[in-house]
């Protein structure tokens, strides 16, 4: 693709995302769930015919993928790159102020999915703890590596670290959180951590939104494993704007 074609491609995608109804459609699919055109029309607050036109355009530009199962047709984001681009645009669209006051609804701000990994205040807390403990090592290339103790920690969670490192996607990397403006853990390692949290019922996932809820079991188990005092309710998301990690007294 030459420079001119590249520029045209960017402008076409930007124009498609800029349409408010299409933005609602794309953002609603960032939780990783596939949805029907009827569901997406309701979310976008447009008629079924208008939604179909929007979906056709987004599919044409490779922003959406169509899944056909018998008579049913479902739409999802084309891949994780689309979710990453939307997350980055959300950060830019927040218009930074001298003192950042999150405007994200409490439940989404506290914990949510960022396509296939965990985001929000909870994810930022876990990310900061992993860095502080020396399990995750930062590099100049915006790529994370694991220390020996980090490998042991994640393998203790049942995550096959060596298998993840052979995948074509990034193993581990910082992903800027649009509600907190600080990084959480992305990459295949971040995705594996979310799956462990869901499988062990540390968090539960909404079926109709990106929100995640921290369970009593999750608060206890994750708090013990990560050596953190985790918030007991969503008031933490309203009261705290520093999001600093709080170690338990026994680990200080």
C-alpha positions as CSV (number, residue, x, y, z in Angstrom):
1,X,0.0,0.0,0.0
2,X,1.5,3.4,-1.0
3,X,1.3,6.5,1.1
4,X,-1.8,7.9,-0.7
5,X,-3.7,4.7,-0.3
6,X,-2.7,4.6,3.3
7,X,-4.0,8.1,3.9
8,X,-7.3,7.3,2.3
9,X,-7.7,4.1,4.3
10,X,-7.1,6.1,7.6
11,X,-9.7,8.7,6.6
12,X,-12.3,6.1,5.7
13,X,-11.9,4.2,8.9
14,X,-11.9,7.5,10.9
15,X,-15.1,8.7,9.2
16,X,-16.8,5.3,9.9
17,X,-16.0,5.4,13.6
18,X,-16.9,9.1,13.9
19,X,-20.6,8.4,13.1
20,X,-22.3,8.3,16.6
21,X,-24.4,5.2,16.0
22,X,-21.4,3.3,14.7
23,X,-19.3,4.4,17.6
24,X,-22.0,3.0,20.0
25,X,-22.0,-0.3,18.0
26,X,-18.3,-0.7,18.1
27,X,-17.9,0.2,21.7
28,X,-20.7,-2.2,22.7
29,X,-18.7,-5.0,21.2
30,X,-15.5,-4.3,23.2
31,X,-16.6,-6.8,25.8
32,X,-15.8,-9.6,23.4
33,X,-19.4,-10.7,23.0
34,X,-21.0,-11.1,19.5
35,X,-24.4,-9.5,19.1
36,X,-27.3,-9.6,16.5
37,X,-28.2,-6.6,14.3
38,X,-31.4,-6.2,16.3
39,X,-29.5,-6.0,19.6
40,X,-27.0,-3.5,18.0
41,X,-29.8,-1.4,16.6
42,X,-31.3,-1.1,20.1
43,X,-27.9,-0.1,21.6
44,X,-27.3,2.4,18.8
45,X,-30.9,3.8,19.1
46,X,-31.5,3.5,15.4
47,X,-34.0,1.6,13.2
48,X,-33.2,-2.0,12.0
49,X,-32.6,-0.8,8.5
50,X,-30.3,2.0,9.5
51,X,-28.3,-0.5,11.8
52,X,-28.0,-2.9,8.8
53,X,-26.5,-0.1,6.7
54,X,-24.0,0.8,9.5
55,X,-23.1,-2.8,10.0
56,X,-22.5,-3.3,6.3
57,X,-20.2,-0.3,6.2
58,X,-18.2,-1.4,9.3
59,X,-17.9,-4.9,7.9
60,X,-16.7,-3.5,4.5
61,X,-13.9,-1.6,6.3
62,X,-12.9,-4.8,8.2
63,X,-13.9,-3.3,11.6
64,X,-16.5,-6.0,12.2
65,X,-16.7,-9.7,11.6
66,X,-19.9,-11.5,10.7
67,X,-20.7,-14.9,12.2
68,X,-23.4,-17.1,10.7
69,X,-24.9,-19.9,12.7
70,X,-27.9,-21.4,10.9
71,X,-30.5,-18.7,10.5
72,X,-28.7,-16.5,13.1
73,X,-26.2,-13.7,12.2
74,X,-24.0,-12.2,14.8
75,X,-21.4,-9.4,14.7
76,X,-18.2,-9.0,16.7
77,X,-15.1,-6.8,16.4
78,X,-12.8,-8.0,13.6
79,X,-9.9,-8.5,16.0
80,X,-8.2,-7.1,19.1
81,X,-6.5,-4.3,17.0
82,X,-9.9,-2.7,16.6
83,X,-10.5,-2.8,20.3
84,X,-7.0,-1.3,21.0
85,X,-7.7,1.5,18.5
86,X,-11.0,2.3,20.2
87,X,-9.4,2.2,23.7
88,X,-6.7,4.6,22.5
89,X,-9.4,7.0,21.0
90,X,-11.2,6.9,24.3
91,X,-8.1,8.1,26.1
92,X,-7.6,11.0,23.6
93,X,-11.3,11.9,23.7
94,X,-11.3,12.4,27.5
95,X,-9.5,15.8,27.1
96,X,-6.9,15.8,29.8
97,X,-7.3,18.3,32.6
98,X,-4.7,19.5,35.2
99,X,-6.4,17.3,37.8
100,X,-7.9,14.2,36.2
101,X,-11.4,13.3,37.6
102,X,-12.8,10.1,36.0
103,X,-16.3,10.5,34.5
104,X,-16.7,6.8,33.8
105,X,-19.6,5.1,35.6
106,X,-18.5,3.4,38.8
107,X,-19.0,-0.2,37.8
108,X,-17.1,0.2,34.5
109,X,-14.4,2.3,36.2
110,X,-13.8,-0.3,38.9
111,X,-13.5,-3.4,36.6
112,X,-14.3,-4.2,33.0
113,X,-13.1,-6.1,30.0
114,X,-10.8,-4.4,27.5
115,X,-11.5,-6.9,24.6
116,X,-9.9,-10.0,26.1
117,X,-8.1,-8.7,29.2
118,X,-9.0,-6.9,32.4
119,X,-9.2,-3.1,32.7
120,X,-10.3,-0.5,35.2
121,X,-9.1,0.4,38.7
122,X,-8.8,-3.3,39.8
123,X,-6.6,-4.1,36.8
124,X,-4.4,-1.1,37.4
125,X,-4.0,-2.1,41.0
126,X,-2.9,-5.6,39.9
127,X,-0.6,-4.2,37.3
128,X,1.1,-1.9,39.8
129,X,1.5,-4.7,42.2
130,X,3.1,-7.0,39.6
131,X,5.6,-4.3,38.7
132,X,6.3,-3.5,42.4
133,X,6.9,-7.1,43.3
134,X,9.3,-7.6,40.4
135,X,7.2,-10.3,38.8
136,X,6.8,-8.2,35.6
137,X,9.8,-6.3,34.2
138,X,9.4,-3.2,32.1
139,X,11.6,-2.7,29.0
140,X,12.3,0.3,26.7
141,X,10.3,-1.3,23.9
142,X,6.9,-1.1,25.7
143,X,7.1,-4.8,26.1
144,X,7.0,-6.7,29.4
145,X,9.0,-9.7,30.4
146,X,8.7,-12.0,33.4
147,X,11.3,-12.5,36.1
148,X,11.9,-16.0,37.4
149,X,9.7,-15.2,40.4
150,X,7.1,-13.8,37.9
151,X,7.1,-17.1,35.9
152,X,6.6,-19.0,39.2
153,X,3.8,-16.7,40.2
154,X,1.8,-17.0,37.0
155,X,2.4,-20.7,36.7
156,X,1.1,-21.0,40.3
157,X,-2.2,-19.5,38.9
158,X,-2.3,-22.3,36.3
159,X,-1.1,-20.2,33.4
160,X,1.3,-21.9,31.0
161,X,3.7,-19.1,30.5
162,X,5.9,-20.9,28.0
163,X,2.9,-21.7,25.8
164,X,1.8,-18.0,25.8
165,X,5.3,-16.8,24.8
166,X,5.1,-18.8,21.5
167,X,1.9,-17.1,20.3
168,X,2.1,-14.5,17.5
169,X,0.6,-11.7,19.6
170,X,2.6,-9.8,22.2
171,X,3.2,-11.8,25.3
172,X,2.8,-8.9,27.8
173,X,2.6,-5.2,27.4
174,X,1.2,-2.0,29.1
175,X,-2.3,-1.0,27.8
176,X,-3.3,2.5,28.8
177,X,-6.5,2.5,30.8
178,X,-8.9,5.1,29.5
179,X,-10.7,5.6,32.8
180,X,-7.7,5.8,35.1
181,X,-5.1,7.1,32.6
182,X,-2.6,4.5,33.8
183,X,-1.6,1.2,32.3
184,X,-3.1,-2.2,33.0
185,X,-1.7,-5.5,31.7
186,X,-2.4,-6.4,28.1
187,X,-1.2,-9.1,25.7
188,X,-1.7,-12.8,25.9
189,X,-0.6,-12.8,29.5
190,X,-3.3,-10.3,30.4
191,X,-5.9,-12.3,28.5
192,X,-4.8,-15.5,30.3
193,X,-5.1,-13.7,33.7
194,X,-8.7,-12.6,32.9
195,X,-9.6,-16.2,32.0
196,X,-8.2,-17.5,35.3
197,X,-10.2,-14.9,37.2
198,X,-13.4,-15.8,35.4
199,X,-12.8,-19.5,35.7
200,X,-12.1,-19.3,39.4
201,X,-15.1,-17.0,39.9
202,X,-12.9,-14.2,41.2
203,X,-14.8,-11.9,38.9
204,X,-18.2,-12.3,37.2
205,X,-18.8,-10.9,33.7
206,X,-22.0,-9.0,32.7
207,X,-23.7,-10.4,29.6
208,X,-24.8,-7.0,28.3
209,X,-21.9,-4.8,29.2
210,X,-18.1,-4.7,29.7
211,X,-18.5,-4.5,33.5
212,X,-16.8,-7.1,35.8
213,X,-17.8,-7.6,39.4
214,X,-15.3,-8.6,42.0
215,X,-16.7,-11.5,44.1
216,X,-16.1,-12.2,47.8
217,X,-14.0,-15.2,46.8
218,X,-12.1,-13.0,44.3
219,X,-11.4,-10.4,46.9
220,X,-10.0,-13.0,49.3
221,X,-8.1,-15.1,46.8
222,X,-6.7,-12.3,44.7
223,X,-5.9,-10.2,47.8
224,X,-3.9,-13.1,49.2
225,X,-2.1,-14.0,46.0
226,X,-1.2,-10.4,45.0
227,X,-0.7,-9.3,48.6
228,X,-3.2,-6.5,48.3
229,X,-6.0,-5.1,50.3
230,X,-8.7,-5.0,47.7
231,X,-11.7,-2.6,48.0
232,X,-14.9,-4.0,49.5
233,X,-17.3,-2.0,47.4
234,X,-17.6,0.4,44.5
235,X,-17.2,3.5,46.7
236,X,-13.5,2.9,46.3
237,X,-13.8,4.0,42.7
238,X,-15.4,7.2,43.7
239,X,-13.2,8.1,46.7
240,X,-9.8,7.2,45.3
241,X,-8.1,9.1,42.5
242,X,-4.5,8.1,43.2
243,X,-5.0,4.3,42.8
244,X,-1.9,3.5,44.8
245,X,-1.4,-0.1,45.9
246,X,-2.0,-0.9,49.5
247,X,-0.1,-3.8,50.9
248,X,-1.4,-5.9,53.8
249,X,0.3,-5.2,57.2
250,X,1.8,-8.7,57.1
251,X,3.7,-8.1,53.9
252,X,5.2,-4.7,54.8
